[in-house]
Amino acid sequence: MLMYKRRRPLLIMWISKRNLISACIIIGLLTAVWFLMVPPDVAVLAPFSEAVSGKKVVIDAGHGGIDPGAKAPGITLEKNVNLDIAMHLKRLFSKAGVYVVMIRETDQDLAPDDFQGGMARRKKKDLEARVNLANNSGADLFLSIHANSFPGQSWSGAQTFYDRGEAESNTWARAVQSELVNQLGPNNRKVKSADFRVLSDTKMPAILVEVGFLSNPREARLLADQEYRVKVAESIYQGTVNYLVQKYSERGAQGERDEQPAVSSGGAAGQTGSTSAVNPETLRLKPGEAILYFASIDNDDNLQPEIRLIPGLMEKTSLSQQALLLLAELIKGPGPQSVLVATVPSAAKVNSARVDANGILMIDFTDDLVTGFQGGGRSEQLAVFSIVNTLTGIEGINGVKISIAGRADVSIGGHISLEDVFRRNEAILEIWKE
């Protein structure tokens, strides 16, 4: 018994503080080795990490500086809405390991500081700078943020655009549009192609998201709300992640997917079951009548034809004189009993019109076309093609070249460059259905 009691101090001294720490370290190392050798029960989201992390995306907050974009009087300006959503997107992508290139992070446009010229030319210079910055960035994706507007208050809903013929951009646009609908609520707007400069001239997959209509009182109030803008950013981010993960999962698959976009200028792509609202080919015009194109008042954002008797049209023998008459009627807007909406500002004026040997009508407007325009990207597209489709309805006119105060290096609303010749666009006359 005495010998047993004498051994107890020896046992206490052996479990000293130093030895206890050493034992804990050894146990911790053994546990770590065991975890490394034995697969965990919880699945690791490797596809997300590999598909998303390490990518580079350009985020373009539309407009800025002296160009406010669309306006919701007394509520907010488009340039501020765009920038705030873009900054939220930057934070979301950065957390996912995506390198973000911001076109702007302050209230400024990208026209040169020493630029001397009108607003139309300044918008064109701004577009060029955005495209150049994106193309020189080496980015994988280009994402442009805008807010829409329309002369009436009935149009609503976020909408995603891509450049026609770009299959990857189409797929990405559809993924983003799906999340916009899922997270922001029902919306019958569809993905559509558009002749926007930032989409057509960038070298990587590119989309432009119109986050809603500032001309719609309800959506203007929503877009002025910080929490709603965060929700919009989260929708765009999630749609982009879904696209990247889907693309990663399909890597190595043989062949193309069965469903690819059906491309046509200015209209929706990859959509089936389209029906023509009104087919101009079936309309029988009486002498002195012409077809003018205006926007539909519903939420389908397409052009609709209106037949109008044009006083003096029969007496005009030259193509340019006929074009001037039709433009004057187009600027007047829809008829008194019409349910359609004007696309060209009522303040617009025409300087001159002439037709070259190839049947290209060169029409020059005053600056009033630019200063009087208040719409978003889709409204700008409708304005351009309401002019083009109306004028190419004149036999002998094969295309339209638009200039402002004698210059073609301009943009009406900051989305579409006027440098190219515009051809008749039948697709924009149709109501597309999924």
C-alpha positions in Angstrom: 0.0 0.0 0.0 2.8 2.4 0.9 4.6 1.6 -2.4 1.4 2.3 -4.4 1.0 5.7 -2.7 4.6 6.7 -3.4 4.0 6.1 -7.2 1.1 8.6 -7.5 3.3 11.7 -7.6 5.3 10.1 -10.4 2.2 9.7 -12.4 1.1 13.3 -12.0 4.6 14.6 -13.0 4.5 12.5 -16.2 1.3 14.3 -17.4 2.9 17.7 -17.3 1.7 20.7 -19.1 4.4 20.4 -21.8 3.6 16.8 -22.4 -0.2 17.5 -22.6 0.4 20.1 -25.3 2.6 17.7 -27.2 0.0 15.0 -27.0 -2.7 17.4 -28.3 -0.5 18.4 -31.2 0.1 14.7 -32.1 -3.6 13.9 -31.9 -4.4 16.9 -34.1 -1.9 15.9 -36.7 -3.2 12.4 -36.9 -6.8 13.7 -37.2 -5.8 16.0 -40.0 -4.0 13.2 -41.9 -7.1 11.0 -41.5 -9.4 13.7 -42.9 -7.1 14.2 -45.9 -7.0 10.4 -46.6 -10.7 9.7 -46.1 -13.2 11.4 -48.6 -15.7 13.7 -46.8 -19.4 12.9 -46.9 -20.3 16.5 -47.9 -20.2 17.1 -51.6 -17.8 19.8 -52.8 -19.2 22.2 -55.5 -16.2 21.8 -57.8 -18.1 22.6 -61.0 -19.0 26.0 -59.6 -15.5 26.8 -58.5 -13.9 25.7 -61.8 -16.6 27.2 -64.0 -16.8 30.6 -62.4 -13.6 31.4 -60.4 -10.8 32.9 -62.4 -13.0 34.3 -65.1 -12.8 37.9 -66.1 -15.9 40.0 -66.8 -16.3 43.6 -67.9 -19.2 45.4 -66.3 -20.5 48.4 -68.1 -22.7 50.9 -66.3 -24.4 52.7 -69.2 -24.4 56.5 -69.7 -22.9 58.8 -67.0 -21.6 62.3 -66.6 -23.5 64.8 -68.7 -25.4 61.9 -70.3 -28.1 61.0 -67.8 -29.7 58.4 -70.0 -33.4 57.8 -69.4 -35.2 59.9 -66.7 -37.9 59.3 -64.2 -38.7 62.9 -63.3 -38.6 63.5 -59.6 -37.6 59.9 -58.9 -34.2 58.9 -60.4 -31.9 59.0 -63.4 -30.8 56.0 -65.4 -27.1 56.7 -65.1 -27.4 56.4 -61.3 -29.5 53.2 -61.4 -27.0 51.6 -63.8 -24.0 52.5 -61.7 -25.4 51.2 -58.4 -26.4 47.9 -59.9 -23.0 47.6 -61.6 -21.3 48.2 -58.2 -23.4 45.5 -56.6 -22.5 43.1 -59.4 -18.8 43.9 -58.9 -19.0 42.8 -55.2 -21.0 39.6 -56.1 -18.6 38.5 -58.8 -15.5 39.4 -56.8 -16.7 37.2 -53.9 -16.9 34.3 -56.4 -13.3 34.8 -57.5 -14.2 36.5 -60.7 -11.8 39.3 -61.8 -14.0 42.4 -62.6 -13.1 45.2 -65.0 -15.4 48.2 -64.5 -16.1 50.5 -67.4 -16.9 53.3 -64.9 -17.1 53.5 -61.1 -18.0 57.2 -60.9 -20.5 59.5 -62.5 -18.7 60.1 -65.7 -18.9 59.2 -69.4 -15.9 58.0 -71.4 -15.7 60.7 -74.1 -12.3 62.4 -74.1 -11.9 65.2 -71.6 -11.0 67.7 -74.3 -13.8 66.6 -76.6 -15.5 69.4 -78.5 -18.8 68.6 -80.2 -22.5 68.0 -79.7 -24.2 65.4 -77.6 -24.8 63.0 -80.5 -21.1 62.9 -81.3 -20.2 62.7 -77.7 -22.4 59.6 -77.2 -20.7 58.0 -80.2 -17.2 58.7 -78.7 -18.4 57.3 -75.4 -19.5 54.1 -77.1 -16.2 53.7 -78.9 -14.3 54.1 -75.6 -16.4 51.5 -73.9 -15.9 49.0 -76.7 -12.1 49.6 -76.8 -11.7 49.2 -73.1 -13.6 46.0 -73.1 -11.7 44.5 -76.1 -8.3 45.4 -74.6 -9.2 43.9 -71.2 -8.8 40.2 -72.3 -12.1 39.5 -70.5 -14.3 36.4 -71.0 -17.6 38.2 -70.8 -19.0 41.7 -71.3 -22.1 42.8 -69.3 -23.8 46.1 -69.9 -26.4 47.5 -67.5 -29.1 50.0 -68.7 -32.6 51.1 -67.8 -35.3 51.4 -70.4 -37.9 54.0 -71.2 -40.7 54.5 -73.6 -43.0 57.4 -74.5 -46.0 55.7 -72.8 -46.2 54.3 -69.3 -47.6 50.9 -70.1 -44.4 49.1 -71.0 -42.6 47.3 -68.1 -40.3 44.4 -67.4 -36.5 43.7 -67.4 -35.2 42.4 -70.7 -31.9 41.0 -72.0 -30.4 41.7 -75.4 -27.5 40.1 -77.4 -25.9 40.6 -80.8 -27.6 38.5 -83.5 -25.7 35.5 -84.7 -23.8 35.1 -81.4 -24.9 31.7 -80.0 -22.9 32.0 -76.7 -24.3 35.4 -76.1 -27.8 34.1 -76.8 -27.4 31.3 -74.3 -26.1 33.6 -71.6 -28.9 36.1 -72.3 -31.5 33.4 -71.8 -30.0 32.3 -68.5 -30.0 35.9 -67.2 -33.5 36.6 -68.4 -34.7 33.4 -66.7 -33.4 34.6 -63.4 -34.8 38.1 -63.9 -38.2 36.6 -64.3 -37.7 34.1 -61.4 -36.5 36.6 -58.9 -38.2 39.8 -59.9 -41.6 38.4 -60.8 -43.6 37.5 -64.0 -42.5 39.3 -67.1 -43.5 38.5 -70.7 -40.5 40.2 -72.2 -38.3 37.8 -74.2 -34.6 37.7 -75.0 -34.0 39.6 -78.3 -31.1 40.6 -80.6 -30.3 44.2 -81.0 -28.0 46.4 -83.1 -26.3 47.9 -80.0 -22.7 49.0 -80.5 -21.4 47.6 -77.3 -22.8 44.2 -78.3 -21.8 44.1 -82.0 -18.3 45.4 -81.6 -17.1 43.6 -78.5 -15.0 40.5 -79.1 -16.3 38.3 -76.3 -19.8 37.0 -75.5 -21.8 40.1 -74.6 -25.3 41.0 -73.3 -27.1 44.1 -72.4 -29.7 44.1 -69.6 -32.4 46.7 -69.5 -33.3 46.4 -65.8 -36.8 47.9 -66.2 -38.7 50.9 -67.5 -38.2 54.3 -65.9 -41.2 55.5 -67.9 -43.4 53.1 -65.9 -44.2 54.7 -62.6 -44.2 51.5 -60.6 -40.9 50.3 -62.0 -39.3 53.7 -61.6 -40.1 53.6 -57.9 -38.7 50.1 -57.6 -35.5 51.0 -59.4 -35.1 54.0 -57.0 -35.1 51.5 -54.1 -31.8 50.2 -52.9 -33.0 46.8 -51.9 -34.7 46.2 -55.3 -31.5 47.1 -57.1 -29.6 44.6 -55.0 -32.2 42.0 -56.1 -31.7 42.9 -59.7 -27.9 42.5 -59.4 -28.4 39.2 -57.7 -30.6 38.0 -60.5 -28.1 39.0 -63.2 -25.3 37.4 -61.2 -27.1 34.1 -60.7 -28.1 33.9 -64.3 -24.4 34.4 -65.3 -23.3 31.8 -62.9 -25.9 29.4 -64.2 -24.6 30.0 -67.8 -21.0 29.4 -66.8 -21.8 26.2 -64.9 -23.9 24.9 -67.8 -21.1 25.8 -70.2 -18.6 24.0 -68.0 -20.8 20.9 -67.7 -21.3 20.7 -71.5 -17.6 21.1 -72.3 -16.4 18.2 -74.3 -19.9 17.3 -75.5 -19.9 16.3 -79.2 -21.8 18.5 -81.7 -24.0 21.5 -81.2 -27.2 21.6 -79.1 -30.4 21.0 -81.1 -31.8 24.4 -80.1 -29.7 27.2 -81.6 -30.8 30.8 -82.2 -32.7 31.5 -85.4 -31.0 34.7 -86.5 -32.7 37.7 -88.1 -31.8 41.3 -87.9 -33.3 43.2 -84.9 -35.7 40.4 -83.9 -35.7 37.7 -81.3 -33.6 34.6 -82.0 -33.9 31.1 -80.9 -37.7 31.4 -80.5 -40.3 29.5 -82.3 -44.0 29.8 -83.1 -43.7 33.4 -84.3 -46.8 35.0 -85.9 -46.8 38.2 -87.9 -48.8 41.0 -86.3 -49.7 42.4 -89.7 -48.1 41.2 -92.9 -47.5 44.3 -95.1 -47.3 42.1 -98.1 -51.0 41.3 -97.7 -52.1 45.0 -97.4 -53.7 46.5 -100.5 -52.8 50.2 -100.7 -54.9 52.7 -102.6 -53.3 55.4 -104.7 -51.7 58.0 -102.4 -51.6 55.7 -99.4 -48.4 54.6 -97.6 -47.5 52.4 -94.6 -46.1 54.1 -91.6 -44.6 52.2 -88.6 -45.2 53.0 -85.0 -44.7 51.1 -81.7 -47.5 49.0 -80.2 -48.9 50.2 -77.0 -48.9 46.8 -75.3 -45.9 45.2 -73.8 -44.7 43.3 -77.0 -42.3 46.1 -78.0 -42.7 45.6 -81.7 -43.6 47.8 -84.6 -47.0 47.9 -86.1 -48.0 49.3 -89.5 -50.6 52.1 -90.0 -52.0 52.8 -93.4 -52.3 56.5 -94.1 -53.5 58.6 -97.0 -50.6 61.1 -97.7 -51.8 64.3 -99.2 -49.7 65.2 -102.3 -47.9 61.9 -102.4 -49.1 61.1 -105.9 -47.6 64.4 -107.2 -44.1 63.7 -105.9 -42.1 62.1 -108.6 -38.7 61.8 -107.0 -37.9 59.3 -104.3 -36.4 61.9 -102.0 -39.6 64.0 -102.2 -41.7 61.0 -101.4 -39.4 60.2 -98.4 -39.7 63.7 -97.0 -43.5 63.5 -97.1 -43.5 60.1 -95.3 -41.1 61.4 -92.7 -43.2 64.4 -92.0 -46.2 62.1 -91.4 -44.1 59.7 -89.3 -43.0 62.6 -87.1 -46.6 63.7 -86.6 -47.2 60.4 -84.9 -50.1 57.9 -85.1 -53.5 59.0 -86.3 -56.1 60.4 -83.8 -58.0 57.0 -83.5 -54.8 54.9 -83.4 -53.8 52.8 -80.4 -50.1 52.9 -81.5 -47.3 55.1 -80.0 -44.9 57.4 -81.8 -41.3 56.4 -81.9 -39.7 59.5 -83.4 -39.7 62.7 -81.2 -42.3 65.2 -82.4 -39.6 67.9 -82.3 -37.5 66.1 -84.9 -36.8 68.0 -88.1 -35.3 66.9 -91.4 -32.5 68.9 -93.1 -32.3 67.1 -96.3 -32.9 63.8 -98.2 -31.3 62.4 -101.3 -31.0 59.0 -102.9 -27.8 57.6 -104.5 -27.4 55.4 -107.5 -27.7 52.3 -105.4 -31.1 53.2 -104.0 -29.7 54.3 -100.6 -31.6 57.2 -99.0 -29.4 59.5 -97.1 -31.5 61.4 -94.6 -30.1 64.2 -92.4 -31.9 65.3 -89.2 -31.3 68.3 -87.0 -30.1 67.9 -83.5 -33.7 67.9 -82.3 -33.9 64.2 -83.0 -31.2 63.6 -80.3 -32.3 66.2 -77.8 -36.0 65.1 -78.1 -35.3 61.4 -77.6 -35.9 60.1 -74.1 -36.1 56.3 -74.6 -33.9 53.4 -73.7 -32.1 50.9 -76.0 -35.1 49.1 -77.3 -36.9 52.4 -77.9 -33.9 53.6 -79.9 -34.0 50.5 -82.0 -37.7 51.0 -82.7 -37.2 54.6 -83.6 -34.4 53.8 -86.1 -36.4 51.0 -87.8 -39.7 52.8 -87.8 -37.8 55.3 -90.0 -36.1 52.6 -92.0 -39.1 50.4 -92.6 -41.3 53.3 -93.5 -38.9 54.7 -96.1 -37.9 51.3 -97.6 -41.6 50.8 -98.3 -41.1 53.3 -101.2 -40.2 51.3 -104.3 -36.7 52.1 -105.3 -35.3 52.8 -101.8 -33.2 49.8 -100.7 -31.6 51.2 -97.5 -31.4 54.2 -95.3 -28.3 56.1 -94.1 -29.2 58.4 -91.1 -27.1 61.4 -90.1 -27.5 64.2 -87.5 -26.5 67.7 -88.5 -24.4 66.4 -91.4 -22.5 63.8 -89.3 -22.9 60.0 -89.2 -20.4 59.4 -86.4 -23.2 59.9 -83.9 -25.8 58.0 -81.8 -29.4 59.1 -81.1 -29.7 57.6 -77.6 -26.3 56.2 -76.8 -26.9 52.6 -77.9 -26.9 52.4 -81.7 -24.2 53.8 -84.0 -25.5 55.5 -87.2 -22.4 54.9 -89.2 -23.9 51.9 -91.1 -26.5 51.7 -93.8 -29.7 50.3 -92.3 -31.7 47.8 -94.3 -35.4 46.9 -93.9 -36.0 44.8 -90.8 -39.0 42.5 -91.1 -38.3 40.7 -87.8 -39.0 43.7 -85.7 -42.6 43.7 -87.1 -43.3 40.4 -85.5 -44.6 39.2 -82.1 -42.3 36.5 -80.9 -43.5 33.7 -78.7 -41.6 31.0 -76.9 
